[in-house]
Amino acid sequence: ITTEGVYRTVGSNIQMQKLLNAFFDAKCPGDMDLQSGDWDIKTITSSLKFYLSVCEHSQENLMSPSNMGVIFGPTLMRAQEDTVAAMMNIKFQNIVVEILIEHFGK
């Protein structure tokens, strides 16, 4: 988060494609360690930005900000421990991500 230009500077397109392919691998989707040092921070943030441009096409792909919140909420705002209380917060995590997507311009 302290990297200069973390969202402004673009990562490598080749690395972005590798990251997206690995993340959405049908065999083990999302099974990767982004903190391992294998991925440059700009590649990670560029991939995230690329994926969040999806909502603009929600008429065709049905991926509204609400649906994106369901996908990214638990991932981006994961609790440190899996508890009943953490599971109850999933709805709020989804809403927070939905609001961030809807108001990305601000």
N, CA, C and O atoms as a MOPAC input file, in Angstrom:
PM7 MOZYME 1SCF
protein

 N      0.82100 1    -1.19300 1     0.00000 1
 C      0.00000 1     0.00000 1     0.00000 1
 C      0.86800 1     1.26000 1     0.00000 1
 O      0.37900 1     2.33900 1    -0.33600 1
 N      2.13000 1     1.14400 1     0.36700 1
 C      3.01100 1     2.31000 1     0.40400 1
 C      3.79200 1     2.50000 1    -0.89000 1
 O      4.61400 1     3.41200 1    -0.98300 1
 N      3.55400 1     1.66700 1    -1.87600 1
 C      4.25600 1     1.77700 1    -3.15100 1
 C      3.76000 1     2.99600 1    -3.91800 1
 O      2.55500 1     3.16200 1    -4.10400 1
 N      4.67400 1     3.84500 1    -4.36100 1
 C      4.29600 1     5.04600 1    -5.10700 1
 C      3.59700 1     4.66100 1    -6.40900 1
 O      4.06900 1     3.79200 1    -7.14300 1
 N      2.48100 1     5.30700 1    -6.68600 1
 C      1.73700 1     5.06000 1    -7.91700 1
 C      1.09600 1     3.69500 1    -7.97200 1
 O      0.93900 1     3.12700 1    -9.05300 1
 N      0.71700 1     3.15200 1    -6.81200 1
 C      0.24400 1     1.76600 1    -6.73100 1
 C     -0.90100 1     1.48000 1    -7.71000 1
 O     -0.97400 1     0.37800 1    -8.25400 1
 N     -1.78700 1     2.43800 1    -7.94400 1
 C     -2.86200 1     2.22900 1    -8.90200 1
 C     -2.66000 1     3.03500 1   -10.17300 1
 O     -3.35300 1     2.81100 1   -11.16600 1
 N     -1.72300 1     3.96400 1   -10.15400 1
 C     -1.51100 1     4.83100 1   -11.30200 1
 C     -0.58300 1     4.19300 1   -12.31900 1
 O     -0.79900 1     4.32900 1   -13.52400 1
 N      0.43500 1     3.50600 1   -11.85900 1
 C      1.41900 1     2.89200 1   -12.74400 1
 C      0.94500 1     1.50200 1   -13.15300 1
 O      0.50400 1     0.71100 1   -12.31900 1
 N      1.04300 1     1.22200 1   -14.44100 1
 C      0.53600 1    -0.03500 1   -14.98500 1
 C      1.58500 1    -1.13400 1   -14.89900 1
 O      2.77300 1    -0.89900 1   -15.12000 1
 N      1.12300 1    -2.33900 1   -14.57200 1
 C      2.00800 1    -3.49900 1   -14.54700 1
 C      2.17900 1    -4.09600 1   -15.93000 1
 O      1.56500 1    -3.63600 1   -16.89200 1
 N      2.99900 1    -5.10300 1   -16.02800 1
 C      3.26700 1    -5.79000 1   -17.28400 1
 C      2.02200 1    -6.54400 1   -17.75900 1
 O      1.40600 1    -7.28300 1   -16.99200 1
 N      1.66000 1    -6.35000 1   -19.02500 1
 C      0.48900 1    -7.04500 1   -19.59000 1
 C      0.65600 1    -8.55700 1   -19.56400 1
 O     -0.29800 1    -9.28800 1   -19.29800 1
 N      1.86000 1    -9.02400 1   -19.83900 1
 C      2.12000 1   -10.46700 1   -19.84100 1
 C      1.93400 1   -11.02900 1   -18.43500 1
 O      1.30800 1   -12.07300 1   -18.25000 1
 N      2.49300 1   -10.31600 1   -17.43400 1
 C      2.35300 1   -10.76700 1   -16.05300 1
 C      0.90000 1   -10.67800 1   -15.58100 1
 O      0.42400 1   -11.54000 1   -14.84200 1
 N      0.19900 1    -9.62100 1   -16.01900 1
 C     -1.22900 1    -9.49800 1   -15.66500 1
 C     -2.00400 1   -10.69500 1   -16.18300 1
 O     -2.82400 1   -11.26600 1   -15.46500 1
 N     -1.74900 1   -11.07400 1   -17.42400 1
 C     -2.47200 1   -12.20300 1   -18.01200 1
 C     -2.15200 1   -13.49300 1   -17.26700 1
 O     -3.04200 1   -14.30900 1   -17.02600 1
 N     -0.88300 1   -13.68000 1   -16.90200 1
 C     -0.50500 1   -14.86500 1   -16.12500 1
 C     -1.22900 1   -14.89200 1   -14.78300 1
 O     -1.72500 1   -15.93300 1   -14.35300 1
 N     -1.28500 1   -13.73100 1   -14.12600 1
 C     -1.95100 1   -13.64100 1   -12.83400 1
 C     -3.44400 1   -13.93300 1   -12.95000 1
 O     -3.99300 1   -14.69900 1   -12.15800 1
 N     -4.09800 1   -13.32500 1   -13.93300 1
 C     -5.53100 1   -13.56100 1   -14.11400 1
 C     -5.80900 1   -15.01400 1   -14.47100 1
 O     -6.77500 1   -15.60000 1   -13.98300 1
 N     -4.96900 1   -15.59800 1   -15.31800 1
 C     -5.14500 1   -17.00600 1   -15.67200 1
 C     -4.98800 1   -17.90500 1   -14.45400 1
 O     -5.75800 1   -18.84700 1   -14.26400 1
 N     -3.98400 1   -17.60700 1   -13.62800 1
 C     -3.76600 1   -18.41400 1   -12.42600 1
 C     -4.90200 1   -18.23800 1   -11.43300 1
 O     -5.33500 1   -19.20300 1   -10.80300 1
 N     -5.38900 1   -17.00700 1   -11.29000 1
 C     -6.44900 1   -16.73500 1   -10.31900 1
 C     -7.75100 1   -17.42800 1   -10.69500 1
 O     -8.48600 1   -17.89700 1    -9.82600 1
 N     -8.03200 1   -17.49000 1   -11.98000 1
 C     -9.28800 1   -18.08200 1   -12.43200 1
 C     -9.11200 1   -19.49300 1   -12.98300 1
 O     -9.94500 1   -19.97200 1   -13.75300 1
 N     -8.04300 1   -20.14400 1   -12.59300 1
 C     -7.78900 1   -21.52400 1   -12.99700 1
 C     -8.92700 1   -22.41000 1   -12.48900 1
 O     -9.22200 1   -22.41000 1   -11.29300 1
 N     -9.55600 1   -23.14800 1   -13.36700 1
 C    -10.69800 1   -23.98900 1   -12.98700 1
 C    -10.32700 1   -25.07600 1   -11.97900 1
 O    -11.17300 1   -25.51600 1   -11.20100 1
 N     -9.06700 1   -25.50800 1   -11.99300 1
 C     -8.63700 1   -26.57600 1   -11.08500 1
 C     -8.56100 1   -26.09000 1    -9.63800 1
 O     -8.94700 1   -26.81000 1    -8.71700 1
 N     -8.07700 1   -24.90100 1    -9.44500 1
 C     -7.95200 1   -24.35700 1    -8.08100 1
 C     -8.06700 1   -22.83600 1    -8.12800 1
 O     -7.07200 1   -22.13700 1    -7.93600 1
 N     -9.27700 1   -22.31000 1    -8.38400 1
 C     -9.44900 1   -20.86300 1    -8.53700 1
 C     -9.06600 1   -20.11000 1    -7.27400 1
 O     -9.44800 1   -20.48600 1    -6.16600 1
 N     -8.31000 1   -19.04900 1    -7.45900 1
 C     -7.93000 1   -18.18300 1    -6.36300 1
 C     -6.93100 1   -18.78200 1    -5.39300 1
 O     -6.64600 1   -18.18000 1    -4.35800 1
 N     -6.38400 1   -19.96600 1    -5.70600 1
 C     -5.46000 1   -20.64000 1    -4.79500 1
 C     -4.03800 1   -20.17800 1    -5.07600 1
 O     -3.26200 1   -20.87400 1    -5.73100 1
 N     -3.70200 1   -18.97000 1    -4.56300 1
 C     -2.36700 1   -18.43700 1    -4.79500 1
 C     -2.01000 1   -17.48700 1    -3.66400 1
 O     -2.88500 1   -16.94700 1    -2.98500 1
 N     -0.73400 1   -17.29500 1    -3.47600 1
 C     -0.23400 1   -16.40200 1    -2.43700 1
 C      0.28700 1   -15.13800 1    -3.10100 1
 O      1.35500 1   -15.14700 1    -3.71400 1
 N     -0.47000 1   -14.04400 1    -2.97800 1
 C     -0.07600 1   -12.78900 1    -3.61000 1
 C      1.04600 1   -12.09200 1    -2.85800 1
 O      1.62700 1   -11.13400 1    -3.36900 1
 N      1.35800 1   -12.55200 1    -1.66100 1
 C      2.42100 1   -11.94000 1    -0.87300 1
 C      3.73000 1   -12.71700 1    -0.96800 1
 O      4.68400 1   -12.41600 1    -0.25100 1
 N      3.77900 1   -13.70200 1    -1.83900 1
 C      4.96100 1   -14.55900 1    -1.94500 1
 C      6.15800 1   -13.86400 1    -2.57800 1
 O      7.27700 1   -14.36700 1    -2.48000 1
 N      5.95200 1   -12.73500 1    -3.21700 1
 C      7.04200 1   -12.06000 1    -3.91100 1
 C      7.12400 1   -12.45000 1    -5.37100 1
 O      7.93700 1   -11.90300 1    -6.11600 1
 N      6.28200 1   -13.40100 1    -5.79500 1
 C      6.26800 1   -13.81200 1    -7.20200 1
 C      5.59700 1   -12.76700 1    -8.08700 1
 O      5.82100 1   -12.72500 1    -9.29700 1
 N      4.76900 1   -11.92200 1    -7.46800 1
 C      3.97900 1   -10.96200 1    -8.23400 1
 C      4.35200 1    -9.53700 1    -7.84400 1
 O      4.33300 1    -9.18700 1    -6.66400 1
 N      4.68900 1    -8.72300 1    -8.82700 1
 C      4.95100 1    -7.30900 1    -8.62300 1
 C      3.64400 1    -6.62500 1    -8.21700 1
 O      2.58500 1    -6.95700 1    -8.75100 1
 N      3.70300 1    -5.68400 1    -7.29100 1
 C      2.49900 1    -5.02000 1    -6.79300 1
 C      1.73500 1    -4.32100 1    -7.91600 1
 O      0.50400 1    -4.29000 1    -7.89300 1
 N      2.43400 1    -3.76800 1    -8.88300 1
 C      1.75600 1    -3.07700 1    -9.98500 1
 C      1.01900 1    -4.06000 1   -10.88900 1
 O      0.00300 1    -3.71400 1   -11.49200 1
 N      1.52800 1    -5.28000 1   -10.98100 1
 C      0.82500 1    -6.31900 1   -11.73800 1
 C     -0.47600 1    -6.68500 1   -11.02200 1
 O     -1.51600 1    -6.86000 1   -11.65700 1
 N     -0.40700 1    -6.79800 1    -9.70700 1
 C     -1.59700 1    -7.15000 1    -8.92800 1
 C     -2.64700 1    -6.05000 1    -9.03300 1
 O     -3.81600 1    -6.33400 1    -9.29500 1
 N     -2.24100 1    -4.78400 1    -8.83000 1
 C     -3.21600 1    -3.70100 1    -8.85900 1
 C     -3.76600 1    -3.46900 1   -10.26400 1
 O     -4.94200 1    -3.14100 1   -10.41900 1
 N     -2.93300 1    -3.63400 1   -11.28100 1
 C     -3.42200 1    -3.48900 1   -12.66000 1
 C     -4.43400 1    -4.57300 1   -12.99200 1
 O     -5.42900 1    -4.31300 1   -13.66900 1
 N     -4.18400 1    -5.78500 1   -12.51800 1
 C     -5.12300 1    -6.88700 1   -12.74600 1
 C     -6.44600 1    -6.61000 1   -12.06200 1
 O     -7.50800 1    -6.87000 1   -12.62800 1
 N     -6.38900 1    -6.08400 1   -10.85100 1
 C     -7.60800 1    -5.76000 1   -10.11700 1
 C     -8.39900 1    -4.68000 1   -10.84400 1
 O     -9.61800 1    -4.78700 1   -10.98300 1
 N     -7.70400 1    -3.62900 1   -11.31400 1
 C     -8.38700 1    -2.56500 1   -12.05100 1
 C     -9.02600 1    -3.11800 1   -13.32400 1
 O    -10.15300 1    -2.76400 1   -13.67000 1
 N     -8.29900 1    -3.98000 1   -14.00600 1
 C     -8.81300 1    -4.57600 1   -15.24000 1
 C    -10.09800 1    -5.35000 1   -14.96500 1
 O    -11.06300 1    -5.25800 1   -15.72400 1
 N    -10.10300 1    -6.10200 1   -13.89200 1
 C    -11.26600 1    -6.92100 1   -13.56700 1
 C    -12.45100 1    -6.06700 1   -13.12500 1
 O    -13.59500 1    -6.41600 1   -13.41600 1
 N    -12.20000 1    -4.93400 1   -12.41400 1
 C    -13.29400 1    -4.10000 1   -11.92300 1
 C    -13.92400 1    -3.26500 1   -13.04800 1
 O    -14.97100 1    -2.66000 1   -12.81800 1
 N    -13.33000 1    -3.20200 1   -14.27000 1
 C    -14.00300 1    -2.47700 1   -15.36700 1
 C    -15.20800 1    -3.23500 1   -15.86900 1
 O    -15.92300 1    -2.74700 1   -16.74400 1
 N    -15.45900 1    -4.46400 1   -15.31600 1
 C    -16.51000 1    -5.41300 1   -15.69800 1
 C    -17.91000 1    -4.82000 1   -15.52300 1
 O    -18.79400 1    -5.06500 1   -16.34400 1
 N    -18.11300 1    -4.04200 1   -14.45900 1
 C    -19.45300 1    -3.54100 1   -14.13100 1
 C    -20.04200 1    -2.64200 1   -15.21400 1
 O    -21.26200 1    -2.53800 1   -15.34300 1
 N    -19.19000 1    -2.00500 1   -15.97900 1
 C    -19.69200 1    -1.15000 1   -17.05200 1
 C    -20.46500 1    -1.95500 1   -18.09600 1
 O    -21.23900 1    -1.39100 1   -18.86800 1
 N    -20.25800 1    -3.25200 1   -18.11900 1
 C    -20.92300 1    -4.11700 1   -19.09500 1
 C    -21.91700 1    -5.06000 1   -18.41400 1
 O    -22.18000 1    -6.15800 1   -18.90500 1
 N    -22.46000 1    -4.62300 1   -17.28800 1
 C    -23.34100 1    -5.51000 1   -16.51300 1
 C    -24.63000 1    -5.87500 1   -17.25200 1
 O    -25.25200 1    -6.89000 1   -16.93900 1
 N    -25.03400 1    -5.06700 1   -18.21900 1
 C    -26.22200 1    -5.42000 1   -19.00900 1
 C    -26.00600 1    -6.73600 1   -19.75600 1
 O    -26.92500 1    -7.54000 1   -19.90700 1
 N    -24.77100 1    -6.93600 1   -20.21800 1
 C    -24.46800 1    -8.15400 1   -20.97400 1
 C    -23.97300 1    -9.29200 1   -20.07900 1
 O    -24.38800 1   -10.43900 1   -20.24200 1
 N    -23.08700 1    -8.97300 1   -19.13600 1
 C    -22.44800 1   -10.03400 1   -18.36700 1
 C    -23.10200 1   -10.30700 1   -17.01300 1
 O    -22.70200 1   -11.23000 1   -16.30200 1
 N    -24.10800 1    -9.50300 1   -16.65800 1
 C    -24.86600 1    -9.65200 1   -15.40500 1
 C    -23.99900 1    -9.49100 1   -14.15000 1
 O    -24.38600 1    -9.93700 1   -13.06900 1
 N    -22.83700 1    -8.86000 1   -14.29000 1
 C    -21.96700 1    -8.63000 1   -13.15100 1
 C    -22.14300 1    -7.19600 1   -12.66100 1
 O    -21.32700 1    -6.31700 1   -12.94200 1
 N    -23.21600 1    -6.98700 1   -11.92800 1
 C    -23.51800 1    -5.67500 1   -11.35500 1
 C    -22.58400 1    -5.41100 1   -10.17900 1
 O    -21.92200 1    -6.33200 1    -9.70200 1
 N    -22.51900 1    -4.16000 1    -9.70000 1
 C    -21.70800 1    -3.89300 1    -8.50700 1
 C    -22.09700 1    -4.78500 1    -7.32400 1
 O    -21.23800 1    -5.17600 1    -6.53300 1
 N    -23.36600 1    -5.10100 1    -7.20400 1
 C    -23.81000 1    -5.98900 1    -6.12600 1
 C    -23.21300 1    -7.38500 1    -6.28300 1
 O    -22.73300 1    -7.96800 1    -5.31100 1
 N    -23.24100 1    -7.91600 1    -7.48700 1
 C    -22.65100 1    -9.23900 1    -7.74000 1
 C    -21.14200 1    -9.21900 1    -7.54200 1
 O    -20.56200 1   -10.18200 1    -7.04100 1
 N    -20.50900 1    -8.12000 1    -7.93600 1
 C    -19.06700 1    -8.00900 1    -7.73200 1
 C    -18.74500 1    -7.94300 1    -6.24000 1
 O    -17.72300 1    -8.46700 1    -5.79700 1
 N    -19.62100 1    -7.29900 1    -5.46900 1
 C    -19.43300 1    -7.24700 1    -4.02200 1
 C    -19.44900 1    -8.62800 1    -3.40400 1
 O    -18.67100 1    -8.92700 1    -2.49800 1
 N    -20.34900 1    -9.47200 1    -3.90500 1
 C    -20.43200 1   -10.85200 1    -3.40200 1
 C    -19.13600 1   -11.60500 1    -3.69500 1
 O    -18.69300 1   -12.42700 1    -2.89200 1
 N    -18.53700 1   -11.32500 1    -4.83700 1
 C    -17.29800 1   -12.00700 1    -5.21700 1
 C    -16.10500 1   -11.47100 1    -4.43900 1
 O    -15.32800 1   -12.24200 1    -3.87600 1
 N    -15.95800 1   -10.14300 1    -4.40500 1
 C    -14.76300 1    -9.55200 1    -3.82700 1
 C    -14.85400 1    -9.25300 1    -2.34100 1
 O    -13.81900 1    -9.17800 1    -1.67900 1
 N    -16.05000 1    -9.07800 1    -1.79000 1
 C    -16.19500 1    -8.74000 1    -0.37500 1
 C    -15.44200 1    -9.67600 1     0.54700 1
 O    -14.57300 1    -9.22600 1     1.29400 1
 N    -15.74700 1   -10.96700 1     0.51800 1
 C    -15.05900 1   -11.90000 1     1.41200 1
 C    -13.56500 1   -12.03600 1     1.11900 1
 O    -12.79000 1   -12.36900 1     2.01500 1
 N    -13.16100 1   -11.78600 1    -0.10400 1
 C    -11.75200 1   -11.91400 1    -0.46100 1
 C    -10.94900 1   -10.69900 1    -0.01100 1
 O     -9.88400 1   -10.83700 1     0.59100 1
 N    -11.46500 1    -9.51500 1    -0.30500 1
 C    -10.73700 1    -8.29700 1     0.01900 1
 C    -10.80000 1    -7.93400 1     1.49500 1
 O     -9.90200 1    -7.27000 1     2.01300 1
 N    -11.85200 1    -8.36400 1     2.17000 1
 C    -12.04900 1    -7.96900 1     3.56200 1
 C    -12.12700 1    -9.18700 1     4.47400 1
 O    -12.88500 1    -9.19500 1     5.44400 1
 N    -11.35400 1   -10.19900 1     4.16600 1
 C    -11.37000 1   -11.45000 1     4.93400 1
 C    -10.95500 1   -11.21700 1     6.37800 1
 O     -9.98900 1   -10.50800 1     6.65800 1
 N    -11.70500 1   -11.82900 1     7.28700 1
 C    -11.38200 1   -11.75200 1     8.71000 1
 C    -10.12900 1   -12.57800 1     8.98600 1
 O     -9.82200 1   -13.51500 1     8.25000 1
 N     -9.40900 1   -12.22700 1    10.04900 1
 C     -8.20100 1   -12.96900 1    10.37700 1
 C     -8.51700 1   -14.37900 1    10.83300 1
 O     -7.72000 1   -15.29500 1    10.62900 1
 N     -9.68200 1   -14.56100 1    11.45400 1
 C    -10.09100 1   -15.88300 1    11.91700 1
 C    -11.49200 1   -16.17800 1    11.40900 1
 O    -12.32900 1   -15.27900 1    11.31900 1
 N    -11.74700 1   -17.44100 1    11.07600 1
 C    -13.07300 1   -17.85800 1    10.65100 1
 C    -13.92100 1   -18.13900 1    11.88400 1
 O    -13.81800 1   -19.20000 1    12.50000 1
 N    -14.75600 1   -17.17200 1    12.22800 1
 C    -15.64400 1   -17.32500 1    13.37200 1
 C    -17.07500 1   -17.08600 1    12.91600 1
 O    -17.30500 1   -16.64300 1    11.79100 1
 N    -18.02500 1   -17.37400 1    13.77400 1
 C    -19.43200 1   -17.12000 1    13.45300 1
 C    -19.64100 1   -15.62700 1    13.22800 1
 O    -20.35300 1   -15.22900 1    12.30600 1
 N    -19.02300 1   -14.80500 1    14.06400 1
 C    -19.15100 1   -13.35200 1    13.91300 1
 C    -18.60000 1   -12.89200 1    12.56200 1
 O    -19.18600 1   -12.02400 1    11.91500 1
 N    -17.48200 1   -13.46800 1    12.14000 1
 C    -16.90000 1   -13.11300 1    10.84200 1
 C    -17.83600 1   -13.49800 1     9.70800 1
 O    -17.97400 1   -12.76100 1     8.73200 1
 N    -18.47000 1   -14.64100 1     9.83600 1
 C    -19.41200 1   -15.08800 1     8.80000 1
 C    -20.62300 1   -14.16200 1     8.73500 1
 O    -21.18500 1   -13.94800 1     7.66100 1
 N    -21.02400 1   -13.61500 1     9.87700 1
 C    -22.16200 1   -12.70300 1     9.90600 1
 C    -21.83000 1   -11.36700 1     9.23300 1
 O    -22.72500 1   -10.66200 1     8.76700 1
 N    -20.54600 1   -11.02800 1     9.18700 1
 C    -20.11600 1    -9.76300 1     8.58500 1
 C    -19.97600 1    -9.82600 1     7.06800 1
 O    -19.76600 1    -8.79400 1     6.43000 1
 N    -20.08700 1   -10.99700 1     6.48800 1
 C    -19.89900 1   -11.14500 1     5.04500 1
 C    -20.84800 1   -10.22700 1     4.27400 1
 O    -20.44700 1    -9.61200 1     3.28500 1
 N    -22.08700 1   -10.13100 1     4.71300 1
 C    -23.05500 1    -9.26900 1     4.02400 1
 C    -22.55800 1    -7.81900 1     3.99400 1
 O    -22.68000 1    -7.13900 1     2.97600 1
 N    -22.00000 1    -7.35300 1     5.11100 1
 C    -21.51200 1    -5.97900 1     5.18200 1
 C    -20.26200 1    -5.79300 1     4.32800 1
 O    -20.06400 1    -4.73200 1     3.73500 1
 N    -19.42600 1    -6.81100 1     4.26600 1
 C    -18.25000 1    -6.75300 1     3.39800 1
 C    -18.68500 1    -6.59600 1     1.95000 1
 O    -18.12100 1    -5.79400 1     1.20500 1
 N    -19.68900 1    -7.36600 1     1.55800 1
 C    -20.20100 1    -7.29400 1     0.18800 1
 C    -20.72800 1    -5.89500 1    -0.12200 1
 O    -20.48700 1    -5.36000 1    -1.20400 1
 N    -21.44500 1    -5.30800 1     0.82700 1
 C    -22.02100 1    -3.97800 1     0.61900 1
 C    -20.92800 1    -2.92100 1     0.50400 1
 O    -21.02400 1    -2.01700 1    -0.32500 1
 N    -19.89800 1    -3.03000 1     1.32600 1
 C    -18.79600 1    -2.06600 1     1.26300 1
 C    -18.13500 1    -2.10600 1    -0.11100 1
 O    -17.88600 1    -1.05700 1    -0.70600 1
 N    -17.85300 1    -3.29000 1    -0.61600 1
 C    -17.22400 1    -3.41300 1    -1.93600 1
 C    -18.16300 1    -2.89600 1    -3.02400 1
 O    -17.72100 1    -2.22600 1    -3.95700 1
 N    -19.44100 1    -3.20100 1    -2.91100 1
 C    -20.43000 1    -2.69900 1    -3.88000 1
 C    -20.41600 1    -1.16900 1    -3.90700 1
 O    -20.41100 1    -0.57100 1    -4.98300 1
 N    -20.40900 1    -0.54000 1    -2.74900 1
 C    -20.38800 1     0.92500 1    -2.67400 1
 C    -19.09900 1     1.47700 1    -3.28800 1
 O    -19.12900 1     2.47400 1    -4.00800 1
 N    -17.97700 1     0.82900 1    -3.00200 1
 C    -16.70200 1     1.28500 1    -3.57900 1
 C    -16.72600 1     1.21200 1    -5.10000 1
 O    -16.22400 1     2.11300 1    -5.77300 1
 N    -17.29900 1     0.15900 1    -5.63900 1
 C    -17.38000 1     0.02100 1    -7.09200 1
 C    -18.31900 1     1.05900 1    -7.68400 1
 O    -17.99600 1     1.69300 1    -8.68800 1
 N    -19.47500 1     1.23300 1    -7.06900 1
 C    -20.45800 1     2.18300 1    -7.58600 1
 C    -19.94400 1     3.61200 1    -7.56800 1
 O    -20.31600 1     4.41200 1    -8.42600 1
 N    -19.09300 1     3.94600 1    -6.60100 1
 C    -18.61000 1     5.32200 1    -6.44800 1
 C    -17.11400 1     5.44000 1    -6.70400 1
 O    -16.43200 1     6.25700 1    -6.08600 1
 N    -16.61000 1     4.61700 1    -7.61900 1
 C    -15.17100 1     4.59000 1    -7.87700 1
 C    -14.63300 1     5.95100 1    -8.30700 1
 O    -13.46200 1     6.24900 1    -8.07400 1
 N    -15.45000 1     6.76400 1    -8.91700 1
 C    -15.00400 1     8.07400 1    -9.40100 1
 C    -14.66700 1     9.04500 1    -8.28700 1
 O    -13.85700 1     9.95400 1    -8.47000 1
 N    -15.28800 1     8.85600 1    -7.13400 1
 C    -15.04100 1     9.76000 1    -5.99900 1
 C    -13.79400 1     9.34900 1    -5.28000 1
 O    -13.41200 1     9.98200 1    -4.29600 1

